Amino acid sequence: MKKLVALLTALAIVAPVWAATQIVTLVVPSMHCATCPITVKKALTRVDGVSKVEVILNKREAIVTFDDTKTSIQKLTKATEDAGYPADLRR
């Protein structure tokens, strides 16, 4: 029984069941030139928990994959805003 409890505890520490990968699309209306997506992508990839960023200039959007136990949509939009590109969640 002790071994089972130890195993379950170890699994909970390594891979919590409540962690979830989220994918969101952010609208970034102020992107207008070829260098804008580079800046937005760099800002988003620096956020802890972000695993993938795709920025599409002609749609003025960023698709972000992140771990919701490490970051939030608010932190993502703050990162783009701090880089000079305010963003909102696409609904």
N, C-alpha and C positions, 0 to 999 in steps of 0.2 A: 504494500500500500504506500509506503514512504517513497518508493521508487516512482510510482505512478504520479504522486503529488509533485515530486521534483521534476519529472518530465513535463507535466502540464504547466508548471510554473515557468520552466525554461522556454517552452513554446510561446507562452504569453508574452515573455520579455522580448523574444526574437521577432515574433510576427503577431502583433495585436490584431484581433479580429475586427476591431472597429476602425482600423485604418482603411482609407479608400483613396484610390486614384481618381481625381476629378479632371474633367476636360471642360474648359470654358472658352467662350469666344468673347473677346473684348473689342469694342468699337473704339477706334483711335482716329477721330475725325481730323486731327491736325496734321496727319502725315500727308505730305505733298510732294516730296522729292525722293530720289533714290537712296539718299543716306538716312532718311527717317526710319525705315524699317531696321536698319542696322543698330541704331541707337535704342529703339524700343526693344529689340530682341536682347541686346546686351543688358539692358536694365532688368528685364524679366528673368533672364537666366541667372542673374546674381541673387535672386530671391531664394532663400533656403527652402528646399522642398520641390522646386520646379525641375522637372525632368525633360521637358521638351517645349520648344516654342517655335511656332510657324507664323511669320508675319507676311500678310498679303497686302501690298501697297494699293493695288487698284480697288480692293474692297475696303481698304482702311480698317483692317482688323488684325487681331493677334489671337491665335489659337494656342492656349496654354494648357499643358498637362502638368499636374502637381499633386503632391501628397497632402491631403487636407488635415493631417495631424501636424504638419510642419508649417503650413502657411494658409492664407485665406485670400478670398477675392479682394478684400480691402487692402491687404498688403501688396497684391499685384497691381491694383490701380494706383496705390501710393507710389510704387516704384516707377510706373510710367509717368505719373504726374511730376515726381521729383526729377525725371529726365527731361521734362518740358513737353510731355505729350499726355495730357489728361485722357483717361479712358473710362468707359462705362461697360457694364455687362450687357451683352446682346441678349435681348429677350425675345 
